[in-house]
Amino acid sequence: MSIYDTLGVIIAINAKGPATRLSGGIMRSEVSAAMVEASRHCVDIAELQAAASRIIADITGAEAGYVASGASACLLLATAACITGLDPSRMARLPDTTGLKNEVIMIRCQRNFYDHAVRAAGVTIIEVGLPDRYSGAGVRDAEDWEIEAAISERTAAIFYVADSQARPPLTDITRVAKAHGIPVIVDAAAQLPPQSNLKRFIDEGADLVAFSGGKVIGGPQASGILCGRRDLVMAAALQHLDFDIFWDMWQPPATLIDKSRMKGVPQHGIGRPCKAGKEEIVGVLTALRLFIEEGDATRHTRWKHLMDVIADGLSGINDIEITRHGFANTSDIPTLDIKLHYASANAGTLVNALQSGPIPVHVDPMFRDQNRIGINPVCLIEEHLPVVVHRIRDAIATQRG
Ligand SMILES: *Cc1c(COP(=O)(O)O)cnc(C)c1O
């Protein structure tokens, strides 16, 4: 009997990809084993974060790194770090930013539900640019001169949401930001693969970059990685760690926290709700190592195989059209797009049918209004495949009547 049975919770198959709503993905056994081992001992958590910092720095090419409870948590810590610097009295005031640098500049078309994490630090988002490309009439989005015009003495940071389609390029933003001494925070939560992106945004001049640990990296669902400038990562750590300690007893690891730069021990900061336990820290570091060892090419081949087995299993069904996306380039995640052409087709009802029953199968409903469903390999394992094929065949047959 599984733990989920005892809790009365149904186990689902996730062909949608690592969505938090579906509890993320499935960790490799090496990752869960590392977490179990970590759970059996106590350590100084700052020392463990310092070790994580060295490993993340090495992998990303940044000066320092850190682990928190998700990419969103890292964005909150990053924003807080840009507001306060190393001043413990400023740290104590957040999220009240009266009199502090309390604006973050953001390209208007990059606004998204996750920017709550930035706003939670107490800043106002200053939107820049009109997404003229969206209307189809124009060709432009925000431009570097507009970003520059929005910078003031209140600007704490510029926040950039990385994506292969993002405009203007990050280097335009970092050039303007550097000229004004403003840090750039990059949300790269879902920008893996390609694994070269672990280094890319730092190379392009970002000061802090956040990645999800629970997406393609395959770490624990509640983990995220922050990397960037040593002083800013230090400011993030100072608003996240537990400092229930006397000044003279405080001996933080120097590579993470340089005590000589501090005028006092901070209080528990705004980042306290972003706690990462030793299990998450060890888990995400293990997952990161395995992610790099596997490499884009092998991972892409593994994913393509999962998609091919499903596509083959669905072949022969009349009036559906299966298109493979992302199969040619190892920087992409290979996925299937299934378009329903039969007269009674209704992708919305099909998705609902698939996710009910004793073994729910979750697919990507993004394009249901075009009668298309998506299949993503990231959270699938071999033993899921026959079930996915059987359930889709069955649901389509039922819908056709
Ligand atoms: C998934 C995602 C996040 C949140 O990441 P968590 O690790 O779940 O906190 C933030 N921003 C973007 C663009 C994302 O795709």
PDBQT file of the ligand as one rigid body, heavy atoms in Angstrom, charges set to zero:
ROOT
HETATM    1  C1  LIG A 501       7.792  27.725 -12.995  1.00  0.00    +0.000 C 
HETATM    2  C2  LIG A 501       8.095  29.158 -13.078  1.00  0.00    +0.000 A 
HETATM    3  C3  LIG A 501       8.323  29.913 -11.933  1.00  0.00    +0.000 A 
HETATM    4  C4  LIG A 501       8.178  29.346 -10.537  1.00  0.00    +0.000 C 
HETATM    5  O1  LIG A 501       9.141  28.371 -10.255  1.00  0.00    +0.000 OA
HETATM    6  P1  LIG A 501       9.037  27.540  -8.883  1.00  0.00    +0.000 P 
HETATM    7  O2  LIG A 501      10.331  26.773  -8.844  1.00  0.00    +0.000 OA
HETATM    8  O3  LIG A 501       7.833  26.674  -9.018  1.00  0.00    +0.000 OA
HETATM    9  O4  LIG A 501       8.928  28.506  -7.782  1.00  0.00    +0.000 OA
HETATM   10  C5  LIG A 501       8.642  31.245 -12.063  1.00  0.00    +0.000 A 
HETATM   11  N1  LIG A 501       8.728  31.819 -13.282  1.00  0.00    +0.000 NA
HETATM   12  C6  LIG A 501       8.516  31.131 -14.418  1.00  0.00    +0.000 A 
HETATM   13  C7  LIG A 501       8.623  31.831 -15.739  1.00  0.00    +0.000 C 
HETATM   14  C8  LIG A 501       8.181  29.777 -14.360  1.00  0.00    +0.000 A 
HETATM   15  O5  LIG A 501       7.957  29.088 -15.482  1.00  0.00    +0.000 OA
ENDROOT
TORSDOF 0
